[in-house]
Amino acid sequence: MIVLLLLWNGLAWAQLGRNCTPCHSEQVDDVRGHKHGAAGVTCEVCHGASQKHRDALGAAAPDKVAGPDEVPALCGGCHTGQLKDYALSRHGKIVAAKSEQRAANCATCHGVHAARNVVAMKRQCDRCHASLPQACTRAGVAATAGRLVCASCHAPHTLARVK
C-alpha cells in the first residue's frame, strides 16, 4: 500500500504543471516548492482541467479562478478544521457576507502559489491594520523571531486573542 502511495506521489510530482509550465513556469515552480506540490496537489485541483484555456493559449479563462469570497471554500475542501475556525472569525464573516469591505481570506495570509513566511504574513496584516491597538504594542508581548507578529497573541485562523 505504501509503495503504491509513493509511486502515485512520484507520478503526481512528475505531472505537476505539465500542461501549465509552458506559460506559467514561475507559478508551477512556486507550487513545486510548496507543501501542496510535495503532496501531489496539481494545478487542476484548484483550476480545473482548463482544456479551453490551454487550447486557446490563454485567450480563454481557466475553468476555475477563485474569487476572494470563494477561496475559503476552495481551501476548506481539504482544510476542513481551518475552514471551521476561519468561518467563526471576523474576517471569515466579512468574506462570507460578500461585503464591500475587504477582509483577509486564506490566500491573503498563506499566499496563492508560493507559501508566505511569517514576515510576509505580517506585512499583509499591516496593509489593513497599520495602526495596532495599544495592547499589541505594550512591553512584554511575546514576539516571534524577535518581531511582534499577529500570531504572537492571536489564534491563526480565528484571530481570537489567546494571550
Backbone as CSV, one residue per row, in Angstrom:
resi,resn,N_x,N_y,N_z,CA_x,CA_y,CA_z,C_x,C_y,C_z
1,MET,0.829,-1.199,0.000,0.000,0.000,0.000,0.866,1.253,0.000
2,ILE,1.889,1.272,0.871,2.769,2.435,0.954,3.520,2.618,-0.358
3,VAL,3.913,1.508,-0.983,4.629,1.582,-2.260,3.744,2.240,-3.311
4,LEU,2.457,1.866,-3.333,1.534,2.474,-4.293,1.374,3.972,-4.039
5,LEU,1.287,4.368,-2.774,1.163,5.780,-2.430,2.407,6.553,-2.865
6,LEU,3.583,6.005,-2.599,4.828,6.666,-3.013,4.917,6.760,-4.536
7,LEU,4.520,5.692,-5.222,4.520,5.707,-6.682,3.550,6.756,-7.206
8,TRP,2.349,6.817,-6.628,1.361,7.817,-7.055,1.890,9.223,-6.830
9,ASN,2.474,9.486,-5.649,3.035,10.809,-5.360,4.140,11.154,-6.341
10,GLY,4.974,10.166,-6.689,6.041,10.403,-7.662,5.479,10.748,-9.026
11,LEU,4.445,10.038,-9.438,3.803,10.328,-10.723,3.122,11.691,-10.699
12,ALA,2.448,12.003,-9.601,1.788,13.299,-9.482,2.815,14.418,-9.545
13,TRP,3.959,14.216,-8.880,5.025,15.224,-8.893,5.516,15.442,-10.320
14,ALA,5.708,14.352,-11.060,6.188,14.467,-12.439,5.158,15.168,-13.315
15,GLN,3.880,14.970,-13.021,2.814,15.560,-13.821,2.477,16.994,-13.410
16,LEU,2.933,17.399,-12.214,2.584,18.715,-11.690,2.951,19.803,-12.684
17,GLY,1.956,20.491,-13.153,2.172,21.624,-14.036,2.560,21.279,-15.451
18,ARG,2.518,20.011,-15.811,2.931,19.587,-17.158,2.229,20.412,-18.230
19,ASN,0.951,20.622,-18.090,0.196,21.382,-19.084,0.332,22.890,-18.893
20,CYS,0.754,23.316,-17.708,0.764,24.740,-17.376,2.132,25.393,-17.539
21,THR,3.185,24.593,-17.421,4.552,25.118,-17.418,4.899,25.980,-18.624
22,PRO,4.471,25.656,-19.835,4.894,26.489,-20.967,4.557,27.979,-20.805
23,CYS,3.468,28.295,-20.145,3.078,29.703,-19.969,3.213,30.183,-18.527
24,HIS,3.147,29.286,-17.579,3.092,29.653,-16.159,4.234,28.999,-15.376
25,SER,5.435,29.033,-15.894,6.551,28.319,-15.262,6.856,28.845,-13.855
26,GLU,6.738,30.151,-13.646,7.027,30.711,-12.324,6.035,30.180,-11.281
27,GLN,4.754,30.167,-11.629,3.736,29.664,-10.707,3.925,28.167,-10.448
28,VAL,4.247,27.410,-11.489,4.457,25.971,-11.318,5.661,25.730,-10.415
29,ASP,6.745,26.479,-10.608,7.916,26.342,-9.736,7.559,26.669,-8.290
30,ASP,6.724,27.709,-8.103,6.288,28.066,-6.751,5.517,26.916,-6.108
31,VAL,4.595,26.319,-6.850,3.792,25.213,-6.311,4.682,24.013,-6.025
32,ARG,5.647,23.762,-6.874,6.559,22.632,-6.638,7.332,22.809,-5.335
33,GLY,7.610,24.047,-4.950,8.319,24.313,-3.705,7.404,24.400,-2.491
34,HIS,6.121,24.254,-2.690,5.106,24.373,-1.647,4.723,22.983,-1.140
35,LYS,4.224,22.903,0.083,3.764,21.630,0.642,2.706,20.985,-0.249
36,HIS,1.863,21.799,-0.883,0.831,21.235,-1.754,1.455,20.478,-2.915
37,GLY,2.471,21.047,-3.526,3.146,20.371,-4.627,3.790,19.073,-4.174
38,ALA,4.425,19.119,-3.014,5.065,17.922,-2.472,4.037,16.830,-2.177
39,ALA,2.811,17.234,-1.868,1.741,16.270,-1.576,1.034,15.799,-2.845
40,GLY,1.456,16.307,-4.003,0.856,15.869,-5.260,-0.387,16.638,-5.663
41,VAL,-0.629,17.778,-5.021,-1.775,18.606,-5.411,-1.395,19.316,-6.708
42,THR,-2.141,19.029,-7.756,-1.831,19.582,-9.074,-2.617,20.860,-9.333
43,CYS,-2.252,21.552,-10.385,-2.928,22.795,-10.780,-4.428,22.559,-10.980
44,GLU,-4.764,21.394,-11.506,-6.151,21.076,-11.826,-7.053,21.043,-10.595
45,VAL,-6.488,20.749,-9.443,-7.295,20.703,-8.220,-7.949,22.057,-7.978
46,CYS,-7.220,23.127,-8.194,-7.759,24.469,-7.959,-8.329,25.117,-9.225
47,HIS,-7.769,24.781,-10.374,-8.156,25.482,-11.609,-8.957,24.634,-12.592
48,GLY,-9.228,23.375,-12.272,-9.949,22.506,-13.197,-9.041,22.097,-14.348
49,ALA,-9.560,21.274,-15.244,-8.763,20.790,-16.376,-8.360,21.931,-17.306
50,SER,-9.222,22.926,-17.435,-8.939,24.142,-18.216,-8.499,23.849,-19.647
51,GLN,-9.127,22.877,-20.266,-8.771,22.496,-21.635,-8.959,23.663,-22.603
52,LYS,-10.066,24.413,-22.484,-10.293,25.570,-23.381,-9.193,26.606,-23.197
53,HIS,-8.777,26.820,-21.960,-7.703,27.775,-21.652,-6.414,27.357,-22.364
54,ARG,-6.094,26.067,-22.280,-4.874,25.565,-22.921,-4.985,25.607,-24.429
55,ASP,-6.129,25.210,-24.969,-6.310,25.198,-26.428,-6.253,26.607,-27.013
56,ALA,-6.727,27.587,-26.256,-6.759,28.973,-26.730,-5.480,29.730,-26.359
57,LEU,-4.477,28.992,-25.883,-3.201,29.598,-25.484,-3.408,30.783,-24.540
58,GLY,-4.323,30.598,-23.606,-4.559,31.616,-22.587,-5.605,32.646,-22.959
59,ALA,-6.123,32.590,-24.172,-7.123,33.574,-24.590,-8.500,33.280,-23.986
60,ALA,-8.642,32.167,-23.326,-9.869,31.829,-22.598,-9.473,31.615,-21.142
61,ALA,-10.361,31.988,-20.248,-10.069,31.855,-18.811,-9.971,30.385,-18.409
62,PRO,-9.189,30.088,-17.359,-9.194,28.723,-16.818,-10.602,28.366,-16.336
63,ASP,-10.845,27.092,-16.151,-12.168,26.648,-15.689,-12.536,27.293,-14.358
64,LYS,-11.563,27.398,-13.451,-11.837,27.960,-12.129,-10.746,28.949,-11.752
65,VAL,-11.139,30.105,-11.335,-10.257,31.069,-10.684,-11.072,31.591,-9.510
66,ALA,-10.685,31.190,-8.335,-11.472,31.514,-7.148,-11.412,33.002,-6.845
67,GLY,-12.575,33.603,-6.695,-12.660,34.984,-6.246,-12.419,35.036,-4.751
68,PRO,-12.208,36.234,-4.203,-11.909,36.356,-2.769,-12.916,35.646,-1.861
69,ASP,-14.192,35.670,-2.227,-15.193,35.029,-1.378,-15.291,33.521,-1.628
70,GLU,-14.629,33.025,-2.682,-14.653,31.596,-2.996,-13.424,30.853,-2.463
71,VAL,-12.375,31.603,-2.134,-11.125,30.994,-1.680,-11.326,30.125,-0.431
72,PRO,-12.040,30.590,0.600,-12.195,29.733,1.791,-12.826,28.379,1.478
73,ALA,-13.830,28.338,0.640,-14.467,27.060,0.305,-13.504,26.174,-0.484
74,LEU,-12.730,26.775,-1.377,-11.763,26.007,-2.156,-10.718,25.378,-1.240
75,CYS,-10.110,26.187,-0.392,-9.098,25.675,0.537,-9.726,24.750,1.580
76,GLY,-10.934,25.099,2.010,-11.625,24.331,3.036,-12.049,22.955,2.579
77,GLY,-12.029,22.707,1.271,-12.331,21.374,0.772,-11.377,20.333,1.339
78,CYS,-10.139,20.739,1.574,-9.140,19.852,2.182,-8.851,20.235,3.627
79,HIS,-8.881,21.513,3.912,-8.525,22.020,5.244,-9.799,22.336,6.032
80,THR,-10.560,21.303,6.354,-11.884,21.489,6.955,-11.832,22.107,8.345
81,GLY,-10.886,21.699,9.156,-10.781,22.254,10.514,-10.457,23.733,10.488
82,GLN,-9.531,24.123,9.610,-9.159,25.527,9.490,-10.327,26.347,8.942
83,LEU,-11.094,25.762,8.022,-12.254,26.470,7.476,-13.280,26.745,8.573
84,LYS,-13.515,25.774,9.446,-14.471,25.978,10.543,-14.017,27.121,11.441
85,ASP,-12.725,27.132,11.770,-12.183,28.219,12.597,-12.309,29.561,11.884
86,TYR,-11.906,29.589,10.621,-11.938,30.834,9.845,-13.369,31.371,9.732
87,ALA,-14.324,30.494,9.526,-15.723,30.919,9.373,-16.227,31.647,10.613
88,LEU,-15.663,31.331,11.765,-16.065,31.990,13.011,-15.369,33.336,13.221
89,SER,-14.330,33.592,12.455,-13.550,34.814,12.636,-14.247,36.018,12.017
90,ARG,-13.824,37.188,12.439,-14.378,38.426,11.870,-14.096,38.489,10.366
91,HIS,-12.870,38.133,9.971,-12.543,38.127,8.544,-13.451,37.164,7.791
92,GLY,-13.617,35.957,8.333,-14.446,34.952,7.675,-15.879,35.407,7.498
93,LYS,-16.422,36.070,8.497,-17.806,36.552,8.412,-17.946,37.654,7.358
94,ILE,-16.954,38.520,7.257,-16.991,39.597,6.253,-16.911,38.999,4.855
95,VAL,-16.004,38.045,4.661,-15.855,37.410,3.349,-17.117,36.637,2.988
96,ALA,-17.670,35.878,3.931,-18.879,35.084,3.664,-20.069,35.967,3.306
97,ALA,-20.118,37.167,3.880,-21.222,38.089,3.601,-21.051,38.784,2.253
98,LYS,-19.929,38.525,1.585,-19.625,39.192,0.303,-19.738,40.703,0.460
99,SER,-19.245,41.166,1.579,-19.289,42.581,1.921,-18.398,43.387,0.989
100,GLU,-18.733,44.657,0.831,-17.853,45.540,0.072,-16.582,45.826,0.857
101,GLN,-16.636,45.625,2.171,-15.447,45.767,2.999,-14.521,44.591,2.702
102,ARG,-13.264,44.887,2.449,-12.305,43.828,2.163,-11.862,43.163,3.461
103,ALA,-11.615,41.867,3.375,-11.126,41.117,4.534,-10.222,39.998,4.035
104,ALA,-9.343,39.563,4.890,-8.392,38.509,4.546,-9.095,37.177,4.330
105,ASN,-8.622,36.439,3.329,-9.038,35.062,3.137,-7.778,34.195,3.217
106,CYS,-7.878,32.931,2.950,-6.747,32.010,3.091,-5.532,32.476,2.283
107,ALA,-5.764,32.871,1.046,-4.669,33.275,0.165,-4.011,34.568,0.618
108,THR,-4.757,35.426,1.281,-4.189,36.685,1.767,-3.045,36.398,2.722
109,CYS,-3.235,35.472,3.615,-2.208,35.150,4.602,-1.193,34.143,4.083
110,HIS,-1.672,33.093,3.448,-0.798,31.976,3.092,-0.175,32.090,1.708
111,GLY,-0.664,32.997,0.870,-0.170,33.083,-0.498,-1.014,32.217,-1.411
112,VAL,-0.805,32.377,-2.703,-1.594,31.622,-3.667,-0.815,30.406,-4.154
113,HIS,0.258,30.620,-4.859,1.052,29.505,-5.376,2.265,29.225,-4.494
114,ALA,2.877,30.264,-3.964,4.019,30.118,-3.061,3.562,30.457,-1.646
115,ALA,4.077,29.725,-0.685,3.712,29.968,0.714,4.392,31.234,1.222
116,ARG,3.664,32.004,2.000,4.236,33.198,2.633,4.858,32.816,3.966
117,ASN,5.985,33.442,4.282,6.587,33.223,5.593,5.938,34.177,6.592
118,VAL,6.328,34.074,7.860,5.709,34.851,8.933,5.859,36.356,8.687
119,VAL,7.009,36.782,8.229,7.241,38.212,7.978,6.325,38.710,6.869
120,ALA,6.182,37.930,5.808,5.303,38.325,4.705,3.839,38.340,5.152
121,MET,3.456,37.404,6.026,2.079,37.407,6.548,1.828,38.676,7.350
122,LYS,2.781,39.040,8.191,2.649,40.266,8.996,2.516,41.481,8.084
123,ARG,3.285,41.507,7.016,3.204,42.606,6.050,1.786,42.699,5.461
124,GLN,1.189,41.557,5.199,-0.187,41.538,4.688,-1.145,42.126,5.721
125,CYS,-0.994,41.743,6.981,-1.853,42.276,8.038,-1.717,43.795,8.122
126,ASP,-0.478,44.251,8.019,-0.198,45.684,8.135,-0.846,46.516,7.033
127,ARG,-1.184,45.901,5.922,-1.814,46.648,4.829,-3.152,47.233,5.276
128,CYS,-3.864,46.498,6.117,-5.154,46.992,6.620,-5.077,47.437,8.072
129,HIS,-4.161,46.854,8.809,-4.051,47.116,10.240,-2.736,47.831,10.539
130,ALA,-2.541,48.979,9.913,-1.283,49.717,10.066,-1.100,50.232,11.486
131,SER,-2.186,50.660,12.093,-2.070,51.115,13.477,-2.603,50.007,14.374
132,LEU,-1.766,49.592,15.293,-2.118,48.489,16.175,-2.737,49.005,17.460
133,PRO,-3.623,48.233,18.062,-4.160,48.612,19.370,-3.024,48.678,20.383
134,GLN,-3.207,49.448,21.420,-2.168,49.620,22.439,-1.754,48.282,23.041
135,ALA,-2.690,47.357,23.179,-2.376,46.048,23.745,-1.328,45.318,22.909
136,CYS,-1.282,45.604,21.601,-0.311,44.939,20.728,1.077,45.557,20.826
137,THR,1.170,46.751,21.343,2.455,47.441,21.349,3.068,47.563,22.731
138,ARG,2.394,47.066,23.745,2.932,47.220,25.104,4.138,46.307,25.311
139,ALA,4.979,46.674,26.229,6.185,45.892,26.531,5.791,44.528,27.066
140,GLY,6.575,43.529,26.744,6.351,42.195,27.272,5.482,41.313,26.403
141,VAL,4.992,41.833,25.282,4.193,40.996,24.397,5.128,40.008,23.714
142,ALA,4.731,38.746,23.658,5.568,37.713,23.045,5.839,38.058,21.590
143,ALA,7.025,37.796,21.151,7.403,38.048,19.761,7.959,36.767,19.150
144,THR,7.820,36.652,17.847,8.350,35.518,17.113,9.561,35.999,16.335
145,ALA,10.667,35.320,16.458,11.911,35.663,15.768,12.295,37.114,16.038
146,GLY,12.035,37.575,17.272,12.417,38.936,17.638,11.478,40.003,17.122
147,ARG,10.415,39.618,16.457,9.474,40.583,15.911,8.071,40.258,16.402
148,LEU,7.302,41.290,16.634,5.911,41.096,17.001,5.134,40.695,15.746
149,VAL,4.451,39.596,15.793,3.592,39.162,14.699,2.219,38.864,15.267
150,CYS,1.214,38.919,14.443,-0.163,38.729,14.913,-0.332,37.407,15.659
151,ALA,0.308,36.345,15.131,0.177,35.025,15.751,0.870,34.944,17.100
152,SER,1.583,35.994,17.504,2.155,36.011,18.844,1.043,36.016,19.885
153,CYS,-0.091,36.624,19.556,-1.196,36.752,20.516,-2.539,36.236,19.992
154,HIS,-2.635,36.007,18.687,-3.914,35.620,18.098,-3.842,34.224,17.496
155,ALA,-4.923,33.461,17.649,-5.017,32.136,17.042,-4.947,32.292,15.529
156,PRO,-4.263,31.404,14.855,-4.010,31.571,13.422,-5.240,31.733,12.539
157,HIS,-6.290,30.998,12.749,-7.415,31.056,11.823,-8.636,31.794,12.361
158,THR,-8.804,31.835,13.668,-9.932,32.593,14.223,-9.528,34.017,14.530
159,LEU,-8.239,34.236,14.738,-7.658,35.517,15.162,-8.145,35.936,16.544
160,ALA,-8.738,34.977,17.266,-9.157,35.256,18.647,-7.912,35.449,19.494
161,ARG,-8.007,36.328,20.450,-6.868,36.599,21.338,-6.621,35.381,22.207
162,VAL,-5.380,34.905,22.237,-5.046,33.719,23.015,-4.090,34.025,24.149
163,LYS,-3.518,35.230,24.213,-2.588,35.573,25.286,-3.026,36.836,25.966
